[in-house]
Amino acid sequence: MKPIYATLVLLCSWYFGHAQVITGCIKDEGGYGVKNVSVTLRKAVDSAVVKLGVSDSAGRFTFNAPVGSYFIDVSHTGYSFARSGRVVVRDTSVAGDIIIVLQKTAKILKEVVVTAQKPVIEVKVDKILLKCFQGILLTGFLVLQNYYTITQVI
C-alpha cells in the first residue's frame, strides 16, 4: 500500500511542480500602477477561466499556472476592458513580466431618479385605509363607499 501512496505523491509533486509563475503589472496611461483591478487568467484555446485575481496597491498580480497558452483579461471601473497578448507558459521557463496599460473611459454615468409612492390601500389591524386624493381613485372611493362602511379617508 505504501508504494501506491509514494507513487501518487511523486506524480502529484511532478504535476504541481511544473506550474510556472506568471507575473505582471497593470498601469494607467501615466505609467502608474492601478490597484484593485480584476484580473482573469483564461485559456487561449477556449477562453475558459483558469484563475481570478485582483491587483495589489502597486498594480501587480501573480498567477501560478501549468504549462499552456493563456490570455489575461483586466477590467476596472473608469477604464476600458483590456486583454493581453498570448502568454505561453513552458515547462522550462517562467513567463516574463506582463505589462498591461488601461485606457480611461470618458463615460459619464446617466442620472438616476428614484421615486416612491405611498400605497393606495393600507391594511391595519382594526381598519382598512384607502388613500385617494383625486381622479380615478376618488371615483373608485365613491363607488366603494356605496358598498362598504368607510370610517376614515386620508
N, C-alpha and C positions, 0 to 999 in steps of 0.2 A: 504494500500500500504506500510505503514511503517513496519508492521510486516514482510512482504516479504523481504524488504531490511535488516532488522535486522537479519532474519534467514540466508540470503545469507552471510552477514558479519560474522556471527558466524561460518558458515560452512567453509568459506574461511580461517578464522583465525585458525580453528581447523586443516584444511588440511595443511596449510603452517606452522603452529606452530609445526607440527610433523616432520619437516625436521631436520635432525641432521647434525652436523659438522664433516666432515672427514678432518683430517689434516695429513700432512706427510712431510718428508724431503728426498731430493734426494742428494745422496753423491757419490763421486768418490771412487776409490779403497783406497785412502789415508785417507778417512773419512771426507774430506772437502765438503761443500755444493757446488752444481753445479748450477749456475744461468742460467736463460733463457731457461730452459728445457721445451719442450712441454709436457703437462700432459693432458691425456684424461681419463675421468671417463666413463666407459662402463657398461651396464647391464650385469650381469653374464648369464642371460637366453639366450639372442640372440646377444650379443655384440653390441647392439645399443648404439650410442654415447649419453650420458646424458649431459655432460658438458665438456668444453675445458678450459684449463688454462695454465699459464706459471709460473714457479717457480721464487721466488724473489732472491735477491742477496745472501741470505744465503742458497738457495736451498729449501726453504719451500713453500708449497702450501696448499690451503684450498678450500674445496667444501662444499656447503650446499646441502644435498641430502635427499629425502624422504626415508621412510622405504623400504628396499630391499637389494638385494645382488649385488655386483659390483666387477669389476676389475679395476685396474688403469694401464694404459699404459704410458710409458715415452720414449721419444726419443730426441736425441740431436746429432748434428754433431760431429763426432770424437768418439762417444760412440756407443756401440751396443744397440739395442732395448731391453727394459726390461718391464716385466709385473708383477704386484704384485700378491700375493695370493688372494683368495676370501675375500672381505671385506663385512661384514654383518652389516647393519645398522638396529638396532631395535628401537622400539618406546620408550623404557625407558633408553637406554644407548647411549652414544656418542662413535663413533668408535675411537679406540686408535690411537696413533701416528704411522703412517706407514713409515718405512724407506726402501728406495729402493736404492740399490747400482748399479751404472753404471760401466760397464767394458769398458776400452779404446779399440778402434779398431786399428789395425796396418795397415790399408789400406793406401796405397799411391795413390793419385789421378793420373790418367794417364795424359800424356802430351796432351795438346790441341794445334793444329796447325791451325792458321787462315790464309787463303789465299784469295786474291782478284784479280780480273782481270778487266781491263777496258773493257767497252762494245765494241763489234766489229763494230757496226753501231751506230753512234750518229747523231741524227736529230737536226739540228739548224734551226733558222728561215729562213735563206736565202740559206742553203745548207745541204746536207747530207754527213757526213764524214764516210768513210769506212776505218777502221784501220786494215790494213793487213800487215804482216811482211814476212811471209814465208808459205810454204806448201800449203795446200788446200785453205786457204784464198786467197793467192796470185793468184792461179789458178782461183778461183771464181771472183776475181777482174778483171783479164784479160778478162773473159767472159762478165762481166758487162760493161767493157769499150767498148766492141764492140756495145752494145745496148744503152748505156746512155753516156751523156757527163759528165765526171768526171773531176772536176776542181782542186781538191786537194787530195793528198794521204798523210796520216800521218804515 
